[in-house]
Amino acid sequence: MKQLGFDFKHFKGDLFGGLTAGIVALPLALAFGVSSGLGPTAGLYGAILISFFAALFGGTSTQISGPTAPMTAVSMVVIAGILATNDGNLDKALPTILIIFFLAGLIQVGLGLLGVGKYIRYIPYPVVSGFMTAIGVIILLTQILPSIGYYPKEDMEYVSTFEAQAQEVILENILKEEAGEGILVLENFQETINRGGEITSADITLESATLAGKETSGALGALKIMPRALQNINWLELILALCTIFIIYGFKRITKVVPSTLVALVVMTGIAVFAGLEYRPITEIPSGFPMPKLEMFTQFDLATLTPYLFTAFTLALLGAIDSLLTSVVADNMTKTKHKPNQELVGQGIGNAIAAVFGGIPGAGATIRTVVNINAGGKTKLSGMIAAVVLLLVMMLCSPAASQIPAAVLAGILITVGIGVMDYKGLKAIPHMPRAEVIILLVVLVLSTFWNLVYAVGIGLVIASIMFMKKIGDLTADDSSVAPLVEESWDDEKEFPVILEEEVFIKHINGPLFFGSTSSFQALMSQIPDTANTVIIRMGMVNYIDQSGLYTMEDVLVALINQGIKVLFVDVQEQPRVLMEQIDIIPDLVAEDCIFDTFDEVMKWIALNVKDVV
């Protein structure tokens, strides 16, 4: 298989592929930007910069990168959390948000340079399945509110219920300010009273709206406010969203040549604008070239960033998984071979640069990559052309794009949420092993209603523990300690029956690690008093970890103290090196007690072991 880089012989195919992919990416970039909480411009900037630089430096020739549903869902949680700690002030929160996205990009570059790309495939499928389905559920639940035209922060009756809590927060902030300035005096609160007197009703309302937004954020927050939202439906917004969804699914039945999301975006925006409908538009999109947000560096605060370091790592790892899965799809379609570590470097550079310009993070996008390939894209130029297409659209058509109804983008995102769920994994639940079902459901529930970042970590831990237990059980089942006349291997058939009371054998069939040490420790209790020699067959032990190594040492010391001779047969390279490092060899087992074959050990026993019965 080959891996294409730059080849202008395919320029025509790359041009059409990039153009088509860019058009497909436009509505999704706007929708993901709005969903993230940073606005449509952030989605466009992310799509432009990630697509260009990930293609330029990446390791998958036909990959089209940009904001994706999983990356946006995690970004949304990050943004909401940081906004809540900054009183809902986006300008104040933005430097911290962007530095986290920037750090996630740098981590991805580091993962690529460390060669981690080839290990991504080892993440268990139930974890990925549960996470992807949770992403779909989160998108669906959070987009119901804008699709019916309900915005909790603008529902003044609901906002007013947070006034007492808002005043408490404001007072707490005043006290913190005074403590920071060194003027807080418990015996005299006059300064606090003076500052409190400067607080207006507008300040209280603003803080109340911030708390209302925090309370209704995420999937759980959307469920809490859903009954009230359904009593305050804006029927025009709902109709716009439903018509968008209908066009997206309906137009696919007519043709797939033209992206149905783009058709829905243009048609519904055109109807809303030319009919003079009183709808809610998205925020204004600037028409100029993106400018760097240097305040993310000048206002950098390590103390503020520290709680989110794990989140940055999770974003980086999620982007890596998302991108490399898409790379595999591209390989299968183009019969090429991607370079996983180079792809991580490219994605990391793209995400880091996008963060500097205020864009949301992204990854390799499967649908856009498939569209690019089907339209003729073959080299990295296609991804770079897709970025240029989006840049031109932004610079030339931003006034028109700013008129897009928010409900239309909500409708687009609802179809994305429906599509991103892993129906294959859900359908397989009745037939999956119980342990894998537990992992999938734990990740799904925790991701949806608690925390995406921690849910994945917990899922990986549970999967690892279950895997290690399974391997330990299998190793224990295959290992045996028994008289040679029982459960003997083929080359043991000729062993003298007369020595069955004196010689016992240990078969270790697999790695000796912390999950299988208990079975090895059972060796001591299974050897009768008549035994004076134990043969440990290690031909199938290709790996031993520190736990296994020290367990081996403890068992050998105990056997030697009982006067039992220990013989090793066919010790593999990795275990032997470790046993030599801690002097198991030769202090406990001398070189002349280590044999390459069982025939050799039989000759030793014939000369050194006698029947004592």
C-alpha positions as CSV (number, residue, x, y, z in Angstrom):
1,M,0.0,0.0,0.0
2,K,1.2,3.5,-0.7
3,Q,0.8,6.9,1.0
4,L,0.4,9.9,-1.3
5,G,1.7,13.3,-0.4
6,F,1.7,16.2,-2.8
7,D,1.2,15.2,-6.4
8,F,-0.1,17.9,-8.8
9,K,-0.9,15.1,-11.3
10,H,-4.1,14.7,-9.3
11,F,-4.9,18.4,-9.0
12,K,-8.3,18.2,-10.8
13,G,-9.5,15.5,-8.5
14,D,-8.1,17.3,-5.5
15,L,-9.8,20.6,-6.6
16,F,-13.3,18.9,-6.9
17,G,-12.7,16.9,-3.7
18,G,-11.7,19.9,-1.7
19,L,-14.4,22.1,-3.1
20,T,-17.1,19.5,-2.3
21,A,-15.7,18.8,1.2
22,G,-15.5,22.5,2.0
23,I,-19.2,23.0,1.0
24,V,-20.2,20.0,3.2
25,A,-18.1,21.4,6.1
26,L,-19.7,24.8,6.0
27,P,-23.0,24.2,7.7
28,L,-21.4,21.8,10.2
29,A,-18.7,24.2,11.1
30,L,-21.3,26.9,11.8
31,A,-23.5,24.5,13.8
32,F,-20.6,23.1,15.9
33,G,-19.4,26.6,16.6
34,V,-22.8,27.6,17.9
35,S,-23.2,24.4,19.9
36,S,-19.8,24.9,21.6
37,G,-20.8,28.2,23.1
38,L,-18.2,30.3,21.3
39,G,-20.3,31.1,18.3
40,P,-20.3,30.2,14.6
41,T,-17.1,32.2,13.9
42,A,-15.2,29.9,16.2
43,G,-16.5,26.9,14.3
44,L,-15.5,28.4,10.9
45,Y,-12.0,29.3,12.2
46,G,-11.5,25.8,13.5
47,A,-12.7,24.3,10.2
48,I,-10.4,26.5,8.1
49,L,-7.2,26.2,10.2
50,I,-7.4,22.6,11.3
51,S,-8.3,21.5,7.8
52,F,-5.4,23.3,6.2
53,F,-2.6,22.5,8.7
54,A,-3.7,19.0,9.5
55,A,-3.6,18.3,5.8
56,L,-0.2,20.0,5.3
57,F,1.6,18.3,8.2
58,G,-0.6,15.1,8.6
59,G,-0.1,11.5,7.6
60,T,-3.4,10.8,5.8
61,S,-3.5,12.1,2.2
62,T,-7.2,12.4,1.8
63,Q,-8.2,13.4,5.4
64,I,-10.5,16.4,5.8
65,S,-10.3,17.7,9.3
66,G,-12.3,20.2,11.3
67,P,-14.8,20.4,14.3
68,T,-16.5,17.1,14.9
69,A,-19.4,16.0,17.1
70,P,-17.2,14.3,19.8
71,M,-14.7,17.1,20.0
72,T,-17.4,19.8,20.1
73,A,-19.3,17.9,22.9
74,V,-16.2,17.9,25.1
75,S,-15.3,21.5,24.2
76,M,-18.9,22.5,25.1
77,V,-18.4,21.1,28.6
78,V,-15.0,22.9,29.0
79,I,-16.4,26.2,27.8
80,A,-19.5,26.0,30.0
81,G,-17.4,25.2,33.0
82,I,-14.9,28.0,32.5
83,L,-17.7,30.5,31.7
84,A,-19.5,29.6,35.0
85,T,-16.3,30.4,37.0
86,N,-16.0,33.8,35.2
87,D,-19.5,35.0,35.8
88,G,-20.6,34.2,32.3
89,N,-18.2,36.8,30.9
90,L,-16.8,35.3,27.6
91,D,-14.2,37.9,27.2
92,K,-12.8,37.1,30.6
93,A,-13.0,33.3,30.1
94,L,-11.7,33.2,26.5
95,P,-8.0,33.2,27.3
96,T,-8.3,30.2,29.6
97,I,-10.5,28.4,27.1
98,L,-8.1,28.9,24.2
99,I,-5.0,28.0,26.2
100,I,-6.6,24.7,27.0
101,F,-7.4,24.1,23.3
102,F,-3.8,25.1,22.5
103,L,-2.4,22.8,25.1
104,A,-4.5,19.9,23.7
105,G,-2.9,20.5,20.3
106,L,0.6,20.5,21.8
107,I,-0.2,17.2,23.6
108,Q,-1.3,15.7,20.3
109,V,2.0,16.7,18.7
110,G,3.8,15.1,21.7
111,L,1.8,11.9,21.3
112,G,2.8,11.7,17.7
113,L,6.4,12.4,18.4
114,L,6.4,9.7,21.1
115,G,4.9,7.2,18.7
116,V,1.6,6.7,20.5
117,G,-0.4,6.6,17.3
118,K,0.0,2.9,16.8
119,Y,-1.4,2.2,20.2
120,I,-4.7,4.0,19.8
121,R,-6.3,0.9,18.2
122,Y,-6.1,-0.8,21.6
123,I,-8.8,1.3,23.2
124,P,-11.7,-1.2,23.8
125,Y,-14.7,-1.0,21.5
126,P,-17.3,-0.8,24.3
127,V,-15.6,2.4,25.6
128,V,-15.7,4.0,22.1
129,S,-19.3,2.8,21.5
130,G,-20.6,4.1,24.8
131,F,-18.8,7.4,24.3
132,M,-20.1,8.0,20.7
133,T,-23.6,7.1,21.7
134,A,-23.4,9.5,24.6
135,I,-22.2,12.2,22.3
136,G,-25.3,11.7,20.2
137,V,-27.6,11.8,23.2
138,I,-26.0,15.0,24.5
139,I,-26.3,16.7,21.2
140,L,-30.0,15.7,20.9
141,L,-30.9,16.9,24.4
142,T,-29.0,20.2,24.3
143,Q,-30.3,21.1,20.8
144,I,-34.0,20.5,21.7
145,L,-34.1,23.9,23.6
146,P,-32.8,26.1,20.7
147,S,-34.9,24.1,18.2
148,I,-38.1,25.1,20.0
149,G,-36.8,28.7,20.6
150,Y,-36.3,28.5,24.3
151,Y,-33.3,30.1,26.0
152,P,-33.3,29.8,29.8
153,K,-31.1,32.9,30.3
154,E,-33.7,35.0,28.5
155,D,-36.7,33.6,30.5
156,M,-36.8,36.4,33.1
157,E,-39.4,34.6,35.2
158,Y,-37.1,31.6,35.5
159,V,-34.0,33.8,35.9
160,S,-35.6,35.7,38.8
161,T,-35.7,32.5,40.8
162,F,-31.9,32.7,41.1
163,E,-31.8,36.3,42.5
164,A,-31.1,35.2,46.1
165,Q,-28.3,32.9,45.0
166,A,-27.0,35.6,42.7
167,Q,-26.7,38.1,45.6
168,E,-24.9,35.5,47.6
169,V,-22.4,35.0,44.8
170,I,-21.9,38.8,44.4
171,L,-21.3,39.2,48.1
172,E,-18.8,36.3,48.1
173,N,-17.0,38.0,45.2
174,I,-16.8,41.3,47.1
175,L,-15.4,39.6,50.2
176,K,-12.8,37.8,48.0
177,E,-11.8,41.1,46.4
178,E,-11.4,42.7,49.8
179,A,-9.4,39.8,51.1
180,G,-7.1,39.9,48.1
181,E,-6.6,43.6,48.6
182,G,-5.9,43.1,52.4
183,I,-8.7,45.3,53.5
184,L,-11.2,42.8,54.8
185,V,-11.9,43.5,58.5
186,L,-14.3,41.3,60.5
187,E,-15.0,44.1,63.1
188,N,-15.9,46.6,60.4
189,F,-17.9,45.7,57.2
190,Q,-18.3,49.4,56.1
191,E,-16.2,48.9,53.0
192,T,-18.2,45.8,52.1
193,I,-21.4,47.8,52.6
194,N,-20.1,50.6,50.4
195,R,-19.2,48.2,47.6
196,G,-22.5,46.3,48.0
197,G,-24.3,49.7,47.5
198,E,-22.7,50.0,44.1
199,I,-24.3,46.8,42.9
200,T,-27.3,47.5,40.7
201,S,-30.4,45.4,39.9
202,A,-28.9,44.9,36.4
203,D,-25.8,43.3,38.0
204,I,-28.0,41.0,40.0
205,T,-30.0,40.1,36.9
206,L,-26.9,39.4,34.9
207,E,-25.5,37.1,37.7
208,S,-28.9,35.4,37.9
209,A,-28.9,34.8,34.2
210,T,-25.4,33.3,34.5
211,L,-26.6,30.9,37.2
212,A,-29.7,30.0,35.2
213,G,-27.4,29.2,32.2
214,K,-25.2,27.1,34.4
215,E,-28.1,25.2,35.9
216,T,-29.5,24.3,32.5
217,S,-26.2,23.5,30.7
218,G,-25.4,20.0,29.4
219,A,-27.8,17.0,29.0
220,L,-28.8,16.9,32.6
221,G,-29.6,20.6,32.7
222,A,-31.6,20.3,29.5
223,L,-33.7,17.6,31.1
224,K,-34.3,19.7,34.2
225,I,-35.6,22.6,32.3
226,M,-37.4,20.6,29.6
227,P,-40.9,20.7,31.2
228,R,-40.8,24.5,31.4
229,A,-39.3,24.8,27.9
230,L,-42.2,22.7,26.5
231,Q,-44.6,25.2,28.0
232,N,-42.9,28.1,26.2
233,I,-42.4,26.8,22.7
234,N,-41.7,29.4,19.9
235,W,-43.7,27.7,17.1
236,L,-41.8,29.6,14.3
237,E,-38.4,28.4,15.6
238,L,-39.8,24.8,15.9
239,I,-41.2,24.8,12.4
240,L,-37.8,26.1,11.0
241,A,-36.0,23.3,12.9
242,L,-38.4,20.5,11.8
243,C,-38.4,21.7,8.2
244,T,-34.6,21.6,8.3
245,I,-34.6,18.0,9.6
246,F,-37.1,17.0,6.9
247,I,-35.1,18.4,4.1
248,I,-31.8,16.8,5.3
249,Y,-33.4,13.3,5.4
250,G,-35.7,13.9,2.5
251,F,-33.2,15.3,0.0
252,K,-30.9,12.3,0.5
253,R,-33.6,10.2,-1.2
254,I,-33.5,12.4,-4.3
255,T,-29.7,12.7,-4.7
256,K,-26.5,12.5,-2.7
257,V,-24.5,14.6,-5.2
258,V,-25.5,17.8,-3.4
259,P,-25.0,17.7,0.4
260,S,-28.5,17.7,2.0
261,T,-27.3,19.8,5.0
262,L,-26.2,22.6,2.7
263,V,-29.5,22.4,0.8
264,A,-31.4,22.6,4.1
265,L,-29.3,25.6,5.3
266,V,-29.7,27.6,2.1
267,V,-33.4,26.8,1.5
268,M,-34.6,27.5,5.1
269,T,-32.4,30.6,5.5
270,G,-33.8,31.9,2.1
271,I,-37.4,31.3,3.2
272,A,-36.8,32.9,6.6
273,V,-35.1,36.0,5.1
274,F,-37.3,36.6,2.1
275,A,-40.5,35.9,3.9
276,G,-39.6,38.5,6.5
277,L,-40.1,36.1,9.4
278,E,-39.4,37.2,13.0
279,Y,-36.8,34.6,13.7
280,R,-33.7,34.5,15.8
281,P,-30.5,34.7,13.7
282,I,-27.0,33.4,14.7
283,T,-24.5,35.9,15.9
284,E,-22.7,38.1,13.4
285,I,-19.8,36.5,11.5
286,P,-16.9,38.8,10.8
287,S,-15.7,39.0,7.2
288,G,-12.1,39.8,7.8
289,F,-9.1,37.5,8.0
290,P,-8.8,35.7,11.3
291,M,-6.6,37.5,13.8
292,P,-4.6,35.9,16.6
293,K,-6.0,36.1,20.2
294,L,-2.7,36.9,21.8
295,E,-4.4,37.6,25.1
296,M,-4.4,33.8,25.7
297,F,-0.6,34.2,26.3
298,T,-0.4,37.6,27.8
299,Q,-3.2,36.8,30.3
300,F,-2.0,33.3,31.0
301,D,-2.6,32.1,34.5
302,L,-1.2,28.7,35.5
303,A,-3.4,28.4,38.6
304,T,-6.5,28.9,36.5
305,L,-5.3,26.3,33.9
306,T,-4.2,23.6,36.3
307,P,-7.7,22.1,37.0
308,Y,-8.2,21.6,33.3
309,L,-4.9,19.8,32.4
310,F,-6.6,16.4,32.4
311,T,-9.3,17.8,30.2
312,A,-6.7,19.0,27.7
313,F,-5.2,15.6,27.7
314,T,-8.6,14.0,27.1
315,L,-9.3,16.4,24.2
316,A,-6.0,15.4,22.7
317,L,-6.6,11.7,23.1
318,L,-10.2,12.0,21.8
319,G,-9.0,13.9,18.8
320,A,-6.3,11.3,18.1
321,I,-8.9,8.4,18.3
322,D,-11.4,10.3,16.1
323,S,-8.7,11.2,13.5
324,L,-7.1,7.8,13.3
325,L,-10.4,6.0,13.0
326,T,-11.2,8.2,10.0
327,S,-7.7,7.5,8.6
328,V,-8.5,3.8,8.6
329,V,-11.7,4.5,6.7
330,A,-9.7,6.5,4.2
331,D,-7.1,3.7,3.8
332,N,-9.8,1.2,3.1
333,M,-11.3,3.4,0.4
334,T,-8.1,4.5,-1.3
335,K,-5.9,1.4,-0.8
336,T,-3.2,3.6,0.8
337,K,-1.5,3.4,4.1
338,H,-1.6,6.4,6.5
339,K,1.2,7.3,8.9
340,P,-0.5,7.4,12.4
341,N,2.2,9.3,14.3
342,Q,2.6,11.9,11.6
343,E,-1.2,12.3,11.5
344,L,-1.2,13.1,15.2
345,V,1.5,15.7,14.7
346,G,-0.5,17.3,11.9
347,Q,-3.8,17.3,13.9
348,G,-1.9,18.7,16.9
349,I,-0.4,21.6,14.9
350,G,-3.8,22.3,13.3
351,N,-5.6,22.4,16.7
352,A,-2.9,24.5,18.3
353,I,-3.0,27.1,15.5
354,A,-6.8,27.1,15.5
355,A,-6.7,27.9,19.2
356,V,-4.4,30.9,18.6
357,F,-7.0,32.4,16.3
358,G,-10.0,31.6,18.5
359,G,-11.2,28.4,16.7
360,I,-12.7,25.3,18.4
361,P,-10.7,22.1,18.3
362,G,-11.4,19.3,15.8
363,A,-10.2,16.1,14.3
364,G,-10.4,14.0,11.1
365,A,-14.0,14.1,10.0
366,T,-15.3,10.8,8.5
367,I,-18.2,12.1,6.4
368,R,-16.1,15.0,4.9
369,T,-13.2,12.6,4.2
370,V,-15.5,10.2,2.4
371,V,-17.0,13.0,0.4
372,N,-13.6,14.2,-0.6
373,I,-12.5,10.7,-1.8
374,N,-15.7,10.1,-3.7
375,A,-15.3,13.5,-5.4
376,G,-11.8,12.7,-6.6
377,G,-9.5,13.9,-3.8
378,K,-6.2,11.9,-3.7
379,T,-3.5,14.1,-2.0
380,K,-3.0,16.5,0.8
381,L,-4.0,19.4,-1.5
382,S,-7.7,18.4,-1.2
383,G,-7.7,19.2,2.5
384,M,-5.9,22.4,2.0
385,I,-8.3,23.4,-0.8
386,A,-11.3,22.7,1.4
387,A,-9.9,25.1,4.0
388,V,-9.4,27.8,1.3
389,V,-13.0,27.3,0.1
390,L,-14.3,27.9,3.7
391,L,-12.0,31.0,4.1
392,L,-13.4,32.5,0.8
393,V,-17.0,31.8,1.9
394,M,-16.3,33.5,5.2
395,M,-14.7,36.6,3.7
396,L,-17.1,37.0,0.8
397,C,-20.4,35.8,2.2
398,S,-20.3,36.5,6.0
399,P,-23.2,39.1,5.9
400,A,-25.5,36.5,4.3
401,A,-24.2,33.8,6.6
402,S,-25.0,36.0,9.6
403,Q,-28.7,35.8,8.7
404,I,-28.9,32.0,9.2
405,P,-31.6,31.1,11.7
406,A,-30.3,29.6,15.0
407,A,-33.2,27.0,14.8
408,V,-31.9,25.8,11.4
409,L,-28.4,25.1,12.9
410,A,-30.1,23.3,15.8
411,G,-32.0,21.1,13.3
412,I,-28.7,20.3,11.5
413,L,-27.1,19.3,14.9
414,I,-30.1,17.1,15.8
415,T,-29.5,15.1,12.6
416,V,-25.8,15.0,13.5
417,G,-26.6,13.7,17.0
418,I,-28.9,11.0,15.5
419,G,-26.2,10.0,13.1
420,V,-23.2,9.9,15.4
421,M,-24.7,7.3,17.8
422,D,-23.3,3.8,17.5
423,Y,-26.4,1.7,16.6
424,K,-24.2,-1.3,15.7
425,G,-23.0,-1.4,19.3
426,L,-26.4,-0.9,20.8
427,K,-28.0,-3.6,18.7
428,A,-25.3,-6.0,19.8
429,I,-26.0,-5.5,23.5
430,P,-28.2,-8.7,23.9
431,H,-25.4,-10.8,22.4
432,M,-22.3,-9.1,24.0
433,P,-20.5,-10.5,27.1
434,R,-21.9,-9.1,30.3
435,A,-18.7,-7.4,31.1
436,E,-18.6,-5.5,27.8
437,V,-22.2,-4.5,28.2
438,I,-21.4,-3.0,31.7
439,I,-18.5,-1.0,30.3
440,L,-20.6,0.4,27.4
441,L,-23.5,1.3,29.7
442,V,-21.3,2.9,32.4
443,V,-19.5,5.0,29.8
444,L,-22.8,6.0,28.1
445,V,-24.6,7.0,31.3
446,L,-21.7,8.8,33.0
447,S,-20.7,10.6,29.8
448,T,-24.3,11.8,29.2
449,F,-25.2,12.9,32.7
450,W,-22.0,13.5,34.5
451,N,-18.6,14.1,32.9
452,L,-17.4,13.1,29.5
453,V,-13.7,13.2,30.5
454,Y,-14.0,11.1,33.7
455,A,-16.5,8.7,32.1
456,V,-13.9,7.7,29.4
457,G,-11.2,7.3,32.1
458,I,-13.5,5.2,34.3
459,G,-14.5,3.1,31.3
460,L,-10.8,2.4,30.4
461,V,-10.0,1.5,34.0
462,I,-13.0,-1.0,34.2
463,A,-12.1,-2.4,30.8
464,S,-8.5,-2.8,31.8
465,I,-9.4,-4.5,35.1
466,M,-11.8,-6.9,33.5
467,F,-9.3,-7.7,30.7
468,M,-6.5,-8.4,33.3
469,K,-8.9,-10.6,35.3
470,K,-9.8,-12.5,32.2
471,I,-6.2,-13.0,31.1
472,G,-5.3,-14.0,34.7
473,D,-8.1,-16.6,34.8
474,L,-7.1,-18.0,31.4
475,T,-3.4,-18.2,32.5
476,A,-4.5,-19.9,35.7
477,D,-6.7,-22.4,33.8
478,D,-3.9,-23.2,31.4
479,S,-1.2,-23.4,34.1
480,S,-0.9,-26.6,36.1
481,V,1.1,-28.1,39.0
482,A,0.6,-31.8,39.0
483,P,2.5,-35.1,39.1
484,L,4.1,-36.0,35.8
485,V,1.8,-38.9,35.3
486,E,-1.1,-36.4,35.2
487,E,-1.7,-33.7,32.6
488,S,1.7,-34.3,31.0
489,W,2.9,-32.8,27.8
490,D,3.9,-34.9,24.9
491,D,7.6,-34.7,25.6
492,E,7.0,-35.8,29.2
493,K,5.4,-39.1,28.4
494,E,8.7,-41.0,28.7
495,F,9.5,-39.6,32.2
496,P,10.2,-42.3,34.7
497,V,7.0,-43.2,36.6
498,I,9.1,-44.3,39.5
499,L,10.1,-40.6,40.2
500,E,6.5,-39.3,40.2
501,E,6.6,-38.7,44.0
502,E,10.0,-36.9,43.8
503,V,9.5,-34.6,40.8
504,F,6.7,-32.1,40.1
505,I,6.2,-29.8,37.2
506,K,4.8,-26.4,36.7
507,H,3.4,-25.4,33.3
508,I,3.0,-21.7,32.9
509,N,1.0,-21.0,29.7
510,G,1.2,-17.3,29.2
511,P,2.6,-14.1,30.7
512,L,3.3,-14.0,34.4
513,F,1.9,-10.6,35.5
514,F,0.0,-9.2,38.5
515,G,-3.2,-10.7,37.2
516,S,-1.9,-14.2,37.2
517,T,0.5,-14.3,40.2
518,S,-2.0,-15.9,42.6
519,S,-2.1,-19.1,40.5
520,F,1.7,-19.2,40.6
521,Q,1.7,-18.7,44.4
522,A,-0.5,-21.8,44.6
523,L,2.6,-23.8,43.7
524,M,3.7,-23.9,47.4
525,S,0.5,-25.5,48.6
526,Q,0.3,-28.1,45.9
527,I,3.7,-29.7,46.3
528,P,3.7,-32.7,48.7
529,D,6.4,-33.4,51.3
530,T,7.9,-36.2,49.2
531,A,9.0,-33.8,46.4
532,N,12.6,-32.8,46.2
533,T,12.7,-31.3,42.7
534,V,10.3,-28.9,40.8
535,I,10.6,-28.2,37.1
536,I,9.2,-24.9,35.9
537,R,8.5,-24.9,32.2
538,M,8.6,-21.3,30.9
539,G,8.6,-21.7,27.1
540,M,5.3,-19.9,26.9
541,V,6.1,-17.1,29.3
542,N,7.1,-14.4,26.9
543,Y,6.5,-11.6,29.3
544,I,6.9,-11.0,33.1
545,D,6.1,-7.8,35.0
546,Q,7.4,-6.6,38.3
547,S,4.7,-8.2,40.3
548,G,5.3,-11.6,38.5
549,L,9.0,-11.2,39.0
550,Y,8.9,-10.7,42.8
551,T,6.3,-13.4,43.2
552,M,8.7,-15.7,41.3
553,E,11.4,-14.7,43.7
554,D,9.3,-15.3,46.8
555,V,8.3,-18.8,45.6
556,L,11.8,-19.8,44.7
557,V,13.2,-18.6,48.1
558,A,10.5,-20.6,49.9
559,L,11.2,-23.8,47.8
560,I,14.9,-23.5,48.3
561,N,14.5,-23.1,52.1
562,Q,12.5,-26.4,52.0
563,G,15.5,-28.1,50.3
564,I,13.7,-28.4,47.0
565,K,15.8,-28.1,43.8
566,V,14.3,-25.8,41.1
567,L,14.9,-26.3,37.4
568,F,14.0,-23.9,34.6
569,V,13.2,-25.1,31.1
570,D,13.2,-22.8,28.0
571,V,13.4,-19.4,29.6
572,Q,12.4,-16.6,27.1
573,E,14.6,-13.5,26.6
574,Q,12.5,-10.8,28.4
575,P,11.9,-12.9,31.6
576,R,15.5,-14.0,31.7
577,V,16.8,-10.4,31.5
578,L,14.6,-9.3,34.4
579,M,15.5,-12.3,36.5
580,E,19.2,-11.7,35.9
581,Q,18.8,-8.0,36.9
582,I,17.5,-8.9,40.4
583,D,19.8,-11.9,40.7
584,I,17.2,-14.7,40.6
585,I,19.6,-16.0,38.1
586,P,22.2,-17.2,39.2
587,D,21.6,-16.7,43.0
588,L,18.4,-18.8,43.3
589,V,18.6,-20.7,40.1
590,A,22.1,-21.5,38.9
591,E,23.1,-21.5,35.2
592,D,23.5,-25.2,35.3
593,C,19.9,-25.6,36.4
594,I,18.5,-23.8,33.3
595,F,17.8,-26.0,30.3
596,D,16.8,-25.2,26.7
597,T,14.7,-28.4,26.2
598,F,12.9,-30.9,28.3
599,D,15.2,-33.7,26.9
600,E,18.1,-32.0,28.6
601,V,16.4,-31.7,31.9
602,M,15.5,-35.4,31.7
603,K,19.1,-36.3,31.4
604,W,19.9,-34.2,34.5
605,I,17.2,-35.8,36.5
606,A,18.4,-39.3,35.4
607,L,21.7,-38.5,37.0
608,N,20.7,-36.5,40.0
609,V,17.2,-37.6,41.2
610,K,16.7,-41.0,42.9
611,D,13.6,-42.8,44.0
612,V,13.4,-42.4,47.8
613,V,10.4,-44.6,48.4
